[in-house]
Amino acid sequence: YIPHFFVDQKVTIRGEVSPSGKLLTVLDGAYKYTVLTLLEDECTIKDLIIQNSSPDPGHAGILVLSDENTIENCIIRNSYDGIRKKTVKHNKVDSCVFYNNSNTDIRMEFVADSNVIQNNVFQSGPLGIHIEECEKNRIKANLFSTVDGLELTRSIDTDINANDFVCDNLNAQDDTGMNNWKHNGYSDYDAY
């Protein structure tokens, strides 16, 4: 498919899945663009492989600039940021696999509040999730096997629950100590 989609109306974009469960629909940025930009609220992105955004800072497999979207059962790979969310609320990322993203798998910043990230796998990248200046997010039941797992910077009231951290360097970091950590598993005890 042609790279660099802008979604500016409420839609569901659903890829094809084989009988064995393999995802068959690929959105490829050809290493030149952000692959998919969500501008409208209440969109659903499901069953897609999203790959090869520009390797330059600021680009992503999916750039989320709207509220109340769902990204579900996708593979997001080979991008600068897998998903980048800026000043958005009430979005959900569920049951996705992230790998080989060169900066972060999910980057949320500047009042990206009340989002849910659950049941995902983060692997083979430098950082699973980076959250900066945000509050009231839920990070639940994810597997982190990246270099660094979860980084919370100037963020508060986030629930981090039932995640497994098996990271090469730092499992998790929270510079405020004002977030809720419960029932997580860690490969070491250098941080939370």
C-alpha positions in Angstrom: 0.0 0.0 0.0 1.0 3.6 -0.6 2.9 5.0 2.4 1.9 8.0 4.5 -1.8 7.7 5.2 -3.7 10.6 6.9 -6.9 9.5 8.7 -9.2 12.5 9.0 -12.6 10.9 9.5 -13.9 8.3 11.9 -13.1 4.9 10.3 -12.1 1.3 11.1 -9.1 0.2 9.1 -8.8 -3.6 9.4 -6.3 -5.8 7.6 -6.7 -9.3 6.3 -5.8 -12.2 8.5 -5.1 -15.7 7.2 -7.0 -18.7 8.7 -3.9 -19.5 10.8 -3.9 -16.0 12.3 -1.1 -14.5 10.2 -1.4 -10.8 9.4 -1.4 -10.2 5.7 -1.9 -6.5 5.2 1.2 -4.3 5.2 1.4 -0.5 5.4 5.0 0.4 4.5 6.5 3.8 4.8 9.5 3.0 2.5 11.8 4.7 5.2 10.6 8.1 4.0 7.5 9.0 6.0 5.4 8.5 9.1 3.3 5.6 7.9 -0.1 6.4 9.4 -1.3 9.6 11.1 -4.6 9.6 13.1 -6.2 13.1 13.0 -9.8 12.1 13.8 -11.2 10.8 17.1 -12.7 7.3 17.6 -10.8 5.4 14.8 -9.9 1.7 15.0 -6.7 0.3 13.5 -6.6 -3.5 13.6 -4.8 -6.5 12.2 -2.1 -4.6 10.3 1.6 -4.8 9.9 2.9 -1.2 10.0 6.6 -0.8 9.1 9.5 1.2 7.8 8.8 4.8 8.8 11.5 7.4 8.2 14.4 6.8 10.6 14.5 10.5 11.4 13.4 11.9 14.8 9.7 12.7 15.0 8.6 10.0 12.6 6.6 6.9 13.6 4.8 3.9 12.4 1.6 5.5 13.8 1.4 9.2 14.9 -1.7 9.7 17.1 -3.0 13.3 17.2 -6.6 12.5 18.2 -8.5 10.9 21.1 -10.4 7.7 21.8 -8.7 5.6 19.2 -8.0 1.8 19.4 -4.9 0.2 17.9 -5.3 -3.6 18.2 -3.5 -6.8 17.1 -0.9 -5.0 15.0 2.8 -5.6 14.3 4.7 -2.3 14.4 8.3 -2.5 13.4 11.3 -0.9 11.8 10.3 2.7 12.6 11.8 5.6 14.5 9.0 5.4 17.1 6.5 2.6 16.8 3.6 4.7 18.1 4.0 8.4 19.0 1.2 10.1 21.0 1.2 13.8 21.6 -1.4 15.7 23.6 -4.1 13.0 23.3 -6.5 11.2 25.7 -8.3 7.9 26.0 -6.5 5.9 23.4 -5.9 2.2 23.7 -3.1 0.0 22.4 -3.9 -3.7 22.9 -2.3 -7.0 21.8 0.3 -5.5 19.5 3.9 -6.7 18.9 6.6 -4.1 18.6 10.2 -4.7 17.4 13.2 -3.2 15.8 12.0 0.4 16.3 15.1 2.5 16.6 14.0 5.0 19.3 11.0 3.8 21.3 8.1 1.4 20.7 5.6 3.8 22.3 6.3 7.4 23.0 3.7 9.5 24.9 4.4 13.1 25.7 2.9 16.4 26.8 -0.5 15.7 28.3 -1.1 12.3 26.6 -3.4 11.3 29.5 -5.8 8.5 30.4 -4.5 6.1 27.8 -4.4 2.3 28.1 -1.5 0.1 26.9 -2.2 -3.6 27.6 -1.3 -7.1 26.5 1.5 -6.0 24.2 5.0 -7.4 23.5 8.0 -5.0 23.2 11.2 -6.6 21.9 14.5 -6.0 20.2 14.6 -2.2 20.6 16.3 0.4 22.8 13.2 1.4 24.8 9.7 -0.1 25.2 7.7 2.8 26.5 8.6 6.4 27.2 6.0 8.6 29.0 6.8 12.3 29.6 4.7 14.9 31.3 1.5 12.7 31.4 -0.9 11.4 34.0 -3.5 8.7 34.7 -2.3 6.2 32.1 -2.7 2.4 32.5 0.2 0.1 31.6 -1.0 -3.5 32.1 0.0 -7.1 31.3 2.8 -6.2 28.8 6.0 -8.1 28.2 9.2 -6.0 27.9 12.3 -7.6 26.4 14.0 -4.5 25.1 17.3 -2.8 26.2 15.3 -0.5 28.6 11.7 -1.3 29.5 9.6 1.6 30.8 10.7 5.2 31.4 8.4 7.7 33.2 9.6 11.3 33.2 7.7 14.0 35.1 4.6 11.8 34.9 2.1 11.0 37.8 -0.8 8.8 38.7 0.0 6.1 36.1 -0.9 2.5 37.0 1.8 0.0 36.1 0.3 -3.4 36.8 1.1 -7.1 36.0 3.9 -6.4 33.5 6.9 -8.6 32.9 10.3 -6.8 32.5 13.1 -9.0 31.1 15.3 -6.2 29.8 19.0 -6.0 29.0 19.7 -2.9 30.9 17.1 -1.0 33.0 13.7 -2.6 33.5 11.9 0.6 34.6 12.5 4.1 35.8 10.2 6.6 37.5 11.7 10.0 38.3 8.7 11.2 40.4 7.8 8.1 42.5 4.2 9.3 42.2 3.0 6.3 40.1 1.3 3.1 41.2 3.5 -0.1 40.7 1.8 -3.4 41.5 2.4 -7.1 40.7 5.1 -6.6 38.1 7.9 -9.2 37.4 11.5 -8.1 37.0 14.6 -9.8 35.7 16.7 -7.9 38.2 16.1 -5.4 41.0 18.1 -2.4 39.9 14.9 -0.3 39.6 11.2 -0.9 40.3 
